[in-house]
Amino acid sequence: MYSAYVSTAPQVPTLSPQQLAKDDKASRQFEGVFLGEMMSQMFNGVGTDPLFGGGQGEKMFNDLLVRQYGQKMANTGQGVGVASALKKMMIQMQENIPAQHS
């Protein structure tokens, strides 16, 4: 029989603050794209105002607006938790990579 040793000591991050900032930025960008795509599908069902709306210009600018909504939600911390989960996974993966020596 093998026994497993589980440490209850708090783990000290081994990544630099710069790498943690990069991970945070990348995870928030990903969540922004994810939220933008979800909202894009939601806005596809919304019709345009027949009096003032319509045309290619509105479609193009609506797409840009929806992307910005997604990014804003992710950057203000009002996202859906995708960024925090992704950041945790990225940190775990990077800490498990052995250091490369040249």
N, C-alpha and C positions, 0 to 999 in steps of 0.2 A: 504494500500500500504506500502510496505517496501522499504526503501531507503538503498542503499549500500554505504558504506564509503570506498573510495579507498585512501590509503595513498600514497603520492608521495615522502615520505622520503626515502632516500637510506637505504636498508636493511643491517644491520651489521651482518656478518656471526657469528653464534653462535658455530660453530664447531672449535675444536682445530686445530692448524697448523699441528699436527701429523695426525689427521683424514683427513684433506684436502689433505695431501701428500699421504695417503693411497688411497683415492678416485681417485686422479690423476694417481697413479700407476696402479690401477685396471682398470680404463677406458682406459688407453693407452695399457695395455696388451690385453684387449678385442678387441680394434681396430686393434692391431697387428694380432691377430688370425683371425679376420674378413678379413683383407686385405690379409693375407696369404692364406686363403681359396679361396678368389676371384682370386688371381693370380695363385693358383694351378689349378683352372679350366681353366684359360687362357693358362697355359703352357701345359695342357693335349693335346691341339691341335697342339703343336709344335713337329715335328718329331725329331728323333735323327740323328746325323751325322753318316752315314753308315761306314765311314772309322775309326773314333775314338770313336764312341759312342755306347750305347746300354748296355743291361745287367741289372741285379738286382742292382748292385752297383750304377750305374748311376741313376736309379729310386729312390733309397733310398737317395742318396746325393742331388738329385734335389729337393726332398720333403723338406729336411732340409734347403737347400738354399732358397727356396721360403718362408718358415716360417721366416727365418732371414730377408728376404726382407720386409715382412710385419711388423715385429717388428721394424726394422730400420726406416721404413716410419712413423710408429706411434710415435716412440720415438723422432724423429727429428722434429716433428710438421708438417710433410708433408703429413699427413693422409688426410682423406676425411671428417673430422668433426664429426665422430662417437664418438670419445673420449670426445670432448668438450660437445656434447649434452648429453652423458651418465653421465658425471661428474655433469652437472647441475641438472639432474634428481636425481642422488644419493644424492646430497647436499640437495635438496628440500625434499626428502623423509626422510633423517636423521634429518632435522630441524623440521619436523612435528611430529616426534616421541616424546611423552612426556617423560620427564626425569624420570628414574626409581629410586625410593628411597628405600634404604634397611633398 
